[in-house]
Amino acid sequence: MSEIEMHPSADPFDHRVGALVGLIGVILSIVTILGHREHTAAIVHKTEANDEWSFYQANKIKKDNNEIAVTLLKTLSSEPSRAASAIAKLTQDSGRYEQESAAIKAQADTRELESAHSESKAMRLDLGEGFLELGLVMASLYFLAKRRFFVTLGVAAAGIGSMFAILGLLL
């Protein structure tokens, strides 16, 4: 082994680049975790929205079935006085289903917006992650090539990645 391979570098710039690579790695791991959590949140919100839409459709079907029942009772009933209470109950239930449907639709729309918001945040965090990875690799290339421009490129890429991550968090 040569003298250079046996002893750690005494060059203070090497130490600073090593610390920089470590810092970029820590930031990268944080941004990666935040991005994964945001993707999970988007999926949860989308699933909740789908559940709300299913509930909305079920309510609409119940309302429509009640209206059909009212029509049939009015048309086919031989004793309208006996059918009147059933018709009143079905009509009242139809009105309730209509009101519930409006509230359910509003909740489903809210969940859809939450899902879109989380996806937008996750996209920015993903871009931040990509640039941070690029910055980590570029800065690390300094140790192979001993060219300072790799550090400059790494810092620039990591800076861009950090900005995307911050924008994702602030969104």
C-alpha positions, 0 to 999 in steps of 0.5 A: 500500500502506498503512503496515501492509502494508509493515512487519512487525508490531512487536507482540511478541504477533504474533511469539509467535503466529507462533512458536506456529503454527510450533511447532504445525506442527512437532508436527503434521508429526511426529505425521502421520509417526508416524501413517502409520508406525503404519498401515503397521505395522498393515498389515504385521502383518495381512499377516503374520497372513494368511500365518501363517493360510494356512500353518496351513490348509495344514498342517491340509490335509496332516494331514487328507490323511495321515489319509485316506491311512492310512484308505485303506491300512488299509482297502484294503491286501491286504498289511497288512505292506507298508502298515505302514511307510507307515502309520507314516510317515503317522501320524508326519507327521500328528502333526508337522503337528498340532504345527506347526499349534499353533505356527503358530496361536500366531504368527498370533494374535500377529500379529493382536494386533500389528495391532490394537495398531498400529491402536489407536496409529494411531487415537490419532495420527490424533486427535492429528493432527486436533486439531493441524490444528485448533489450527494453523488456529485460531491462524492465524486470529488474524492475520486477525481479531486476536482473541486467543481464536483463539489460546486456541482454537488452543492448547487444540486443539493441547494436546488433539491433543498429548495424543492423540499422547502417548497413542498413543505410550505405548500 
